[in-house]
Amino acid sequence: TCNESRYAVLFDAKSASEGYSVGTTDRAIIEYINKYEQKLRRDGIRAIYFTLISGSFKGDSRQSITNIRKETQARSVILMTAKQALTLLASRIKEPFTFGLDSLEDLFLEKDQFLMRN
């Protein structure tokens, strides 16, 4: 969570040898987000983002992302490869003042997109 900006990023990591297909676990993802959403709201968090991290993704995830967003209060659902997550972390460590937490939230506001293109 980022208390100054009042947002939280929930994430889950999935492993699949030939790319992860989001549609296989929609219900579990929805339950996970909803489980933590109420507590985060009580703690004063105004915005919740969900990120699913995997080595790679396969298939069309748009319908699954739409379903997740319909049934939760997540502002966005982001699919991110492990490589992208490491790049994001490295950027934050390398330039903590240039790449601040507000900049990070801006990335999550790019709704339902991969954060970075490889």
Salt bridges, closest charged atoms under 4 A:
ASP12 OD2 - LYS14 NZ 3.21
GLU37 OE2 - ARG41 NE 2.73
ASP43 OD2 - LYS39 NZ 2.70
ASP60 OD2 - ARG62 NH2 2.64
GLU71 OE1 - ARG27 NH2 2.71
GLU105 OE2 - ARG46 NH2 3.00
ASP112 OD2 - ARG69 NH1 3.18
